[in-house]
């Protein structure tokens, strides 16, 4: 299994020409945006920004500008006019928690999500890149990209890679993997780079069989820890269900805590792979 993971990673890892192709997609869309709003700032976030993306992964873009409301329809019309997207691929999700435009690039068939004035994605990508840069000197964190690409493919094949369809975000998946590596009891005592298969199985065992979703949340900051849900229930929003996965967002300052919540189906799925 270790060698299979290495081979999978080598096969699926982005090639320079793939990255260049994606940058051209961004450039085409940015040109349309700048024609509409010359002072707008277009930034990349998500997996393309961190480098932890599959060939099928979306490109996530956010546009910063001075609007009272996100001008979704205006940009949609401009994208159609310039034939940037496949005609029937453009969708405006204006009722979503974060309103976005979804499209498929006409030339490359790469999928793109565009949002407006939302800083969290850019900050999350910056956090992941800085984390990897800081901790890659430690052997166990060099394994993170291998685990992430395999887990992303695992979720993709089961349609659990999109939050708005009930899946889990790349950011949350990476935080789960970081926590797993942070708190692994034996990883520093063995040749971790020769045991990727065992680590993957142990990831499934942790989140599929052993993790107590009813009582426990995940913390990444300060070396990582598990936190009792009973201590943080008071900050949970309405609709909290104790069976959901809770991850403390390391980006929020001070004592403010944000929780990313997902259905217990993910745990059931992971459990099936750990048996």
C-alpha positions in Angstrom: 0.0 0.0 0.0 2.9 2.4 0.7 4.3 2.0 -2.8 0.8 2.4 -4.3 0.3 5.7 -2.4 3.7 6.9 -3.7 2.8 5.9 -7.3 -0.6 7.6 -7.0 0.9 10.8 -5.7 3.5 10.9 -8.4 0.8 10.3 -11.0 -1.7 12.8 -9.7 0.6 15.6 -8.5 0.3 18.7 -10.6 2.7 19.0 -13.5 4.2 22.5 -14.4 2.2 22.5 -17.6 -1.0 21.8 -15.7 -0.3 24.7 -13.3 0.4 27.0 -16.3 -2.9 25.9 -17.9 -4.7 26.8 -14.7 -3.0 30.2 -14.5 -4.2 30.9 -18.1 -7.8 30.1 -17.0 -7.4 32.5 -14.1 -6.0 35.1 -16.5 -9.0 34.8 -18.9 -11.5 35.3 -16.1 -9.5 38.1 -14.5 -9.5 39.9 -17.8 -13.3 39.9 -17.9 -13.5 41.0 -14.3 -11.0 43.9 -14.8 -13.0 45.0 -17.9 -16.0 45.4 -15.6 -14.3 46.7 -12.5 -10.7 48.0 -13.2 -9.9 48.4 -9.5 -11.1 44.9 -8.5 -8.7 42.6 -6.9 -8.8 38.9 -7.9 -7.1 36.4 -5.7 -6.7 32.6 -5.8 -7.4 30.4 -2.8 -8.2 26.8 -2.1 -6.2 23.8 -3.3 -4.8 25.5 -6.4 -3.2 28.1 -4.1 -1.8 25.5 -1.7 -0.7 23.1 -4.4 -2.7 20.3 -2.9 -5.0 19.7 -5.8 -6.1 16.9 -8.1 -6.3 17.3 -11.9 -10.1 17.4 -11.4 -10.0 20.0 -8.6 -11.8 23.3 -9.0 -10.1 26.7 -9.1 -11.3 29.0 -6.3 -11.3 32.7 -7.0 -12.5 35.6 -4.9 -13.1 39.1 -6.2 -12.6 42.1 -3.8 -14.3 45.4 -4.6 -16.7 48.0 -3.3 -20.2 46.5 -3.7 -23.1 46.5 -1.4 -24.2 43.2 -2.8 -22.1 40.7 -4.8 -22.7 41.5 -8.5 -23.2 37.9 -9.4 -25.6 38.4 -12.3 -23.5 41.1 -13.9 -20.4 39.0 -13.9 -22.4 36.0 -15.2 -23.5 38.0 -18.2 -20.0 39.2 -18.9 -18.6 35.7 -18.8 -21.3 34.5 -21.2 -20.6 37.5 -23.5 -16.9 36.7 -23.7 -17.5 33.0 -24.2 -15.2 32.1 -21.3 -17.4 29.3 -20.0 -19.1 26.4 -21.5 -22.6 27.9 -22.2 -24.6 25.6 -20.0 -22.1 25.4 -17.2 -22.5 28.8 -15.6 -24.6 28.6 -12.4 -25.3 31.5 -10.0 -25.8 30.2 -6.4 -27.1 33.3 -4.8 -28.9 31.6 -2.0 -25.8 29.8 -0.7 -24.2 30.8 2.6 -21.4 32.2 0.5 -22.9 33.2 -2.9 -20.8 32.0 -5.8 -20.7 31.6 -9.6 -19.8 28.1 -10.8 -18.6 27.6 -14.3 -16.5 25.3 -16.5 -13.8 26.9 -18.6 -14.5 26.6 -22.3 -11.0 25.8 -23.5 -9.8 23.5 -20.7 -12.9 22.2 -19.0 -11.5 23.2 -15.7 -14.2 24.1 -13.2 -14.1 27.4 -11.4 -15.9 28.9 -8.4 -16.0 32.7 -8.0 -17.0 34.5 -4.8 -17.0 38.1 -3.8 -15.4 39.9 -0.8 -14.9 36.8 1.3 -11.5 36.8 3.0 -11.8 33.5 4.9 -10.7 31.3 1.9 -7.6 33.4 1.2 -6.6 33.4 4.9 -7.1 29.6 5.1 -4.9 29.0 2.0 -2.3 31.3 3.5 -2.4 29.4 6.8 -2.0 26.1 5.1 1.0 27.3 3.1 2.7 28.9 6.1 2.0 25.8 8.2 3.6 23.5 5.6 6.6 25.9 5.1 7.2 26.0 8.9 6.8 22.4 9.8 8.1 20.5 6.7 11.4 20.4 8.5 9.8 17.7 10.7 9.6 14.4 8.8 6.0 13.6 9.7 4.6 16.7 8.0 6.3 15.9 4.7 3.7 13.1 4.5 0.8 15.5 4.5 0.6 16.0 0.7 0.5 12.3 0.1 -2.3 11.7 2.6 -4.3 14.7 1.3 -4.3 13.7 -2.4 -5.3 10.1 -1.5 -8.1 11.3 0.8 -9.3 13.9 -1.7 -9.6 11.2 -4.4 -11.4 9.0 -1.8 -14.0 11.7 -1.1 -14.3 12.7 -4.8 -15.3 9.2 -5.8 -18.1 9.3 -3.2 -19.3 12.8 -4.0 -18.2 14.1 -0.6 -15.8 16.8 -1.9 -18.3 19.7 -2.0 -19.7 21.4 1.1 -22.9 22.5 -0.5 -23.8 18.9 -1.4 -23.1 17.6 2.1 -19.4 16.9 1.8 -16.3 18.3 3.4 -14.1 21.2 2.3 -10.4 20.8 1.5 -9.6 23.1 4.4 -11.4 20.9 6.9 -9.8 17.7 5.4 -6.4 19.2 5.7 -7.0 20.3 9.3 -8.2 16.7 10.1 -5.0 15.3 8.6 -2.8 17.9 10.4 -4.5 17.0 13.7 -3.9 13.3 13.0 -0.2 13.9 12.4 0.1 16.2 15.4 -1.4 13.8 17.9 -0.1 10.5 16.5 1.5 8.7 19.4 4.2 6.8 17.5 4.9 8.5 14.3 8.2 10.1 15.4 9.5 6.7 16.6 9.5 5.0 13.2 10.4 5.6 9.6 7.2 7.4 8.8 8.3 7.8 5.1 8.2 4.0 4.8 4.7 3.6 6.4 2.3 5.7 4.4 0.0 2.7 4.0 -0.2 2.2 7.7 -0.8 5.9 8.3 -3.6 5.9 5.9 -5.3 2.9 7.6 -4.8 4.6 11.0 -6.4 7.8 9.7 -9.5 5.8 8.7 -9.4 4.0 12.1 -9.2 7.2 14.0 -12.0 9.1 12.3 -14.0 6.0 11.4 -13.9 4.0 14.5 -12.2 5.6 17.5 -13.0 9.3 17.4 -15.8 10.3 19.7 -17.9 12.8 17.7 -20.4 13.2 20.5 -17.9 14.6 23.0 -14.8 15.7 21.2 -13.7 18.5 19.0 -10.4 19.1 17.2 -7.9 21.9 17.9 -4.9 22.7 15.6 -3.3 25.6 17.4 -0.4 25.3 19.9 0.6 21.8 18.8 -2.9 20.4 18.6 -5.3 18.9 21.1 -8.7 17.3 21.4 -11.2 19.6 23.2 -14.4 18.7 25.1 -17.5 19.7 23.4 -19.3 20.4 26.7 -16.8 23.3 27.2 -17.6 24.9 23.8 -21.3 24.2 23.3 -22.1 27.7 24.5 -20.5 29.2 21.3 -22.2 26.8 19.0 -24.9 28.3 16.7 -28.5 27.1 16.5 -28.9 23.8 14.8 -25.9 22.2 16.6 -26.1 18.4 16.6 -23.7 16.5 18.9 -23.0 13.8 16.2 -21.3 16.4 13.9 -17.6 16.8 13.4 -16.3 20.0 15.1 -13.0 21.6 14.1 -11.8 24.8 15.8 -10.8 27.2 13.1 -7.2 28.2 13.8 -7.6 31.5 11.9 -10.0 33.2 14.3 -8.2 35.4 16.8 -8.5 35.4 20.6 -11.2 33.4 22.2 -13.5 33.4 19.2 -14.2 29.9 18.0 -15.7 28.8 14.7 -16.8 25.3 14.1 -17.1 23.4 10.8 -19.9 20.9 11.1 -20.6 17.8 9.0 -22.9 14.8 9.1 -22.0 11.6 10.8 -22.1 9.9 7.3 -18.5 10.8 6.9 -17.6 8.8 10.0 -19.6 5.9 8.7 -17.8 6.0 5.4 -14.4 6.1 7.0 -15.4 3.3 9.3 -16.2 1.1 6.3 -12.6 1.6 5.1 -11.0 0.8 8.4 -12.6 -2.6 8.9 
